[in-house]
Structure formats: structure tokens, C-alpha cells
Amino acid sequence: MELSKYMTSESVELKRSMIHLAGYNPRKISEEAKKTLKRGIKKFGLVGGLVVNKRTGMTLVSGHQRLSVMDELNKYPDNDYLIRVELIDVDEKREKELNILTNNPNAMGSWDYDALRELVPDIDWKDAGLTDVDLNLIGCDFLLQTEEESSLADALSDMMAPVTEQKEAEKAAKQLEKAEKVAHMKDVKEQVKQSAQEKANDMDAYLMLSFSSYEEKAAFCERFGFDPNEKFIVGSVFDEMIERID
């Protein structure tokens, strides 16, 4: 079977020193987001290739943030390590188009919050890059105790591990014991969930305002004396806004 004509890159291994960062790269990352990315790479490894353009002198097209984390983990430049990349051969114009496309939210999917909410109990959501704010947004406040629940589930799972070589009668007895422990685990998880829900009542509340354009946002902020470049406004400042309306 022939490789699809749309596969235009070649997987190769390069020395890190051969790769040059794109000076025009318009993407940036906060320190907090970089810590999340670093934690993910340490846990899962570097999943997904970096894209390097051969024609422009081994310019990095996609993966600047991941490469910066890899540099820290491998102590570059003291250690000139090998890294696997996807090598392409295009002109500078197409290179810049690819740089934008591979990082452009307009070319990516969006969350199905109902589906995401179902996944959260089965994962370590912090390692997946989610935050407490994300959980609030998708309605998962009670899952802030997930680590505790996971620990209980792991302990109970060990207790319920099946014995591979048993007589049929012993297997039946073991299955009954397992069912009782599963029921107990459900009770424990329900207690943890209820406790977490009670604690969630004391959590911060969030309100999201949506504007159709930056100009509308700026007009709203200027009307009430807020900085239009701020993404978050502390709730207490709205007391002043109400006084102005009155």
C-alpha cells in the first residue's frame, strides 16, 4: 500500500544544535502554562513531532514551546542531544503559513463539554493540563477530590484482584466478595463526592461576558473604568460599577 500523497514530511533524527528557532514565531507561553507542558512531557514524553524546514536552514516551524522544555530537561546547550523531527522542504512563504496554521485555534476543534465532563473522573486532570477554572466551566467542581477518590479506588482494586488459579467454588465466593467491595467503594466515593460538593460551595464564583468584537469590549470597560486588556476582573470591583450605575 502506498503512502498517502498528503504525507509530505520525513521523520529524521537531528542534533539539537542543527535546529534554529524561527525569529518571527508569533506564539508565546506563560510560565504557568510552561510548567504544565513540562509536567506533561516528563510524564508522557514528547508526543507529536516538531516540524523543521530543511530549505531555510533547519528552521523550526512548529514546536517552539515543546523544544524549549526539551532543552531544559536535557540541559541544552551543555548537552547537544538527539531529537526526532518531521523534516519538510518548502519556501519561506509556505513555511510561515505552516507556522501559523499549526498553532491557529481557527484550524483546531473545540471542546465538547459534555464529553469532557465524562472523561475527567477517569484521568489525572492536572496532568491533562486542566485547571480548577476549567472544571468550574464544565461543571465539575465536585471532582476537586479526584486524587483522593483515585487512591481509594486503587486500594480497593488491589483487594479485589482476581485469583487466577482457583477451584470453581472458590471463584464464586471471590466474585461475591468482590461485589460487596464494589458496593462499599461506591458508598465511599459518594461520601467523598458529597464532602467535595460542600467544600465547593465556598469556592470562588465566575462570570463570563462575551463581546462580538474587541471594540465592544473596550467600550464596555472604558464605560466602567476597567482596563480593556485585562482578561479577568476581580468581582469586588463591580461594587464600584453598581454605584456608578446608581
Disulfide bonds with the S-S distance in Angstrom:
none
